[in-house]
Amino acid sequence: MRRLLLAALAAFSLAAAPALGQAYPSRSIALIVPFAAGGPTDIIARIVGEHMGRTLGQSVIVENVAGAGGTTGSLRVARAAPDGYTIMMGNLGTHSASVGLYPNLAYDPRIDFAPVINAAGTPMLVAAHKDFPANTLQEFVALLKANPDKYNYGHGGIGSTSHLTCVYFHHLIKAPVQQVPFRGSGPAMNALIAKQLDYVCDQTVGIVPQLTNLKTYVVATPKRLEVAKDVPTSAEAGLPEFQAVGWNAIFAPKETPREIVDKLNAAGRAALADAGVRARLLELGCEIPDEAGQSSAALGAHVRAEVDKWTPVIKAAGVTAQ
């Protein structure tokens, strides 16, 4: 009996050895997008993830897990096995603003994730539907302040980048406005074009493809965008303090082995170096990080700095999400 048991154990060890020794990745990778399909984070995830899959030799499959301003999908990744097969495309909302917005946030973006690579910066713009009665930012602000109960704005969920930017914008202009949360910026943009909303504060990726269908009042950057040269900067429009650039980055669960993080980072770098990927991101108004900014260490430092930057802004605005 003892010999039979030893033989069975040996056979099991031999059978398991190839599986245990398989190089990463040996199967498809789930790239969680914590918002509905069609929004900026989803679009960037699909552009970058598809190329990463070619580099890694396995499919990178985008999976949309929307809810609670992106924190539902983020928590799923934070609790996933640290084996490199469940990663996510997070953003300013999920990995910075969430700390100040959610008093009982179930994860800490600074310690519960292994940063992989910052994929794209996304300047923020304010845009209304095409028939909105203001033609300049000053006219727009005057209407909001004079009619606080008349107009509304949409966003991708409490704590999303689009929500945070509008909170910041309203705090600066001192105009409380009604909000309409969606499960992602994509559905909010569809509602805006259909004139079911009055305006949004959103990333270039969502607004630039719809420029001809919208009235876009301002880009929250010091320089005009190459892909939206007619849109004035915040300084040109009369609100110079309105500066906001979103970002989208890949994260893995904490304790993911260093060699796996490095392999994912290398695949991300290959994507951002590809002429086709760069062209698609630049056409959407994205800012591509330089080589130093593409390191996992740089992303970790960026997350911590963004938490420190946005938490006092959110508290000053008196906004929380329960």
N, C-alpha and C positions, 0 to 999 in steps of 0.2 A: 504493500500500500504506500509505504514511504517513497519507494522508487517511482511509483506511478505519479505521486504528487510532485516529486522533483522534476520528472519528465514533463508534466503538464506546465509547471512553472517555467521551465526552460523554453518550451514551445511558445508560451505566451510572450516571453521576453523577446524571442527572435521575431515574432510577428509584430510586436509593438515597436521594435527598434527603428524600422524605417519610418514609421509615422512620427515618432518622437524626434527623429533626426532630420525631418524634412525642412528644407530651407524656407524661410519666410519670404513671400507669402505662397502658400500651397493651395489656396482657394480664394474665392472672391472676398472683397472687403466692402463692408457697409459704411457709406459716408452719410452720416445723419445730418440733415438740414432741419433745424428746429422751427421751421416756418412752412407755410403752404407753398406749393409749387408756383413758379412764375415770378417770385420776388427777387430782389438783388442778390441775397445770399444764395438762393437756389441757383440762379443763373451762373454766378461765379463758381459754385461748387461743381456744376456740370461741365463747364469749360475746363477747369483745372483738373477735376477728377478723371475725366475721360483720358487726358494725356498721361496722368499719373498711372492709370491702369495699363497703358501701353508700355510704359517704362518698367513697371513691376511685373508684367507678364500675367496679370490677373485682372478681372473686371473690378472696377470700383463703382459700386452701385449706389446711386443717390436714393436715400429713403427720407421722405418728408414726415417729420413727427412734430406737428404744430401744437401750440397751446401755451398759455401763460407767458406771453411775450418771449417765447423761445426757451424758457426754463424747463419745460417738460422734457423736450428732447435732450437738452444739456444734462439734466439729471440722469437720464437713461445712459448717456455715454459715461458720465462720472462713475456710475455703478457697474459698468460693463467689465468683462474680463480684460485685463491688461495684456492682450495678446496681439494687438495690432489689427484685429479683424472688425472692430467697431471703433470708428473715429468720427469726427464731426467737423463741420464748418461753422464756427462760432463767429460772433461779431461784437461790436462795441456794446450792444445791448445785453447780450447773454453773458459776456465775460468782463464787463466793467460796470455799466449802469445798474445791473442787477443787484450789486452789493448795496447801493444806496436806496434802491426802490423797494426791495423785498425784505422786510424786517425778519422774516423767518426763512430766508433762502436756504434750501437743503444742501447746497454745495458752495464751496468757496473757489471761485475761478482762479485764484492765485495759488492754490495748493492741491486741488482735486483733479487737475489735468496735467498731462505732459504736453507742453507746447511743441508744435511741430514746425509750422511755417506760416508767416504772414503772407497771404495770397494777394491782397489788393486793398489799397486805400480808395475810398469813395467819397468825394466831396458831396456836401449836402446842398439841396436847392429847395426853394419854396415855390410851389406851382398851384394854380387854380384851374378850374375847368375853363374852357375856351370862352364862355359867355359871361364870366364873372365881371362885374361892372367896374373894376379898377384896372388901370393900365400901367401903373408904376408901383413900386414898393411903398412909397409914401402915401399914395391913394389907397392902397390895400390896407396899410396899417390904420389909416384914418377911419376906414369903413369898419374894421374890426373893433376899434375902440368906441366908435359911436353906436354900434349895434351888437353888444356882447351876446345877446340871446338869438340873434338872427342867423349867424353863420356857424358852420361846423367843419371840422377837419377829421380826416381818417388816418389811421396808422396800423402798423402790423402787429399790434398787441401791446399791452402795458409792459413797458420795459424794453421794447424793441428800439432799434436805432431811429426809426421814423418817429416814434413817440417821444423819445428823449430829445430829439432835435426840436420838435414843436414845443415841448415844455420849455426848453432853453429860449427859443424864439419868443414865446409869449411872456416869459419872465422879463426879457429885455424890453419888449414894447409895452409891458404892463397892461395886457389885454387878456382877460380870461375868456376862453372860447369853448364851446361844446365839442366834445370828442366822440368819435365813433370807432371803437376798436374792431379790428379784423384779425383773422388767424394768419396774417402775413401781409406784406406790402403789395403782393400781386393782386389779391382780391380788392384791396383798398384802391389801387390804381384803376382797376376795372370799374369800380363804383364812381371814381372821379370822372373818368371819361364819359360815363353814362349820366353825369350830372346829378348823381345821388349824393354826392359830397360837394363841398365848396372848394377845399384845397387840401394839400398834403405838404409835409416837409420830408423829403425822401432823398435817397442816394441817386447819384448820376445814373447808375445801372437801370433804375426803374423809370427815370424821367427822360433821359436823353432819347431813347427810342420813340417817345411820345411827344417830342417838342412841338410838332406841328398841330397836335391835338390839345395843347394846353397853353395857358398864359403863365410863363415862368418869370418870376420877379427878381430873383437874386440867387447867386451862388455864394455860399459861405466860405469863401477863400480869398486870399490877397490878390490872386491873378485870375483873369477870365479863363474859361476852359476852351481848349482848342476845338472841341466838338460842340460847343455852344457859345460861340463868340459874341452873340447878340445879348446874352444874359449878363447883366452888370454884376460886379462884385459887391460884397456887402458895403465896402467903403464908398464905392461909386453910387450905391443906392441910398446912402445916408444912414446906414446902421453898421459902422465899422467894427463894433464889438461882436457882431454875429459871425463867429468863426467856428466851423464844425466840419470835421472830416471823419466819416465812418471808416470802418475797416472790417475785413473778413479774413479769418485765419483758421488753420486746421489744428485741431487738438486731439490727443488720445487720452485714455484714462491714465491717472497717475500710476506709477510703478510699471508702466510699459517699459520693457527692456530697452536700454540705450541703443543697442544695435538695430532694433526695429524702428525707433524714433529717427535714427540717422538714415535708415533706408527710405522711410517716408519723406524725410526732409530732402534727400537727394532727388527723389521722384518729383517732389514739388518744385525744386529748383530747375529741374529739366523742363518742366511744364512752363515755368515763367521765363525760361530762356528760349523757348520755341517761338519762331517768328509768327506762326499762325495764332498761337494762344495770345501772344503779346498784342497782335493786331486786333483781335476780338475784344480784349480787355480795354485797350486804348480807345477803340471806337465807342465804348460804353462810358467813357470818361473816367476810367479807373486810373489810379496811380500805382505803378508797379514798384515794390520795394527794391532798393539796390541790394547788392550781394550781401553786404553786412547786415542789412535789415531782414534778410531771409533766413538767418540762423534761428535755431530753436531758443537759444539764450536771449536773442534780441526780442523775440516774441514774448517770452516770459517777463522781461523787463518792461516791455510796452504795456502788457496787461496790468502790471502793478502801478505803473505811472498813470494809466487811464482810470483805474479805480480811484487813485488819489485825486485826480483832476475832476472827475464827474460827481463823486459822492457829495462834496460840499455844494456843488451847483444844484443837485437834486434836493438837498436839504433846504437850501435857500429858497427854492421854488415851492417848498412845502408839499412835495409829491411823494406818495407812497403807494405801494400796490399790496393788497392783502391777499 
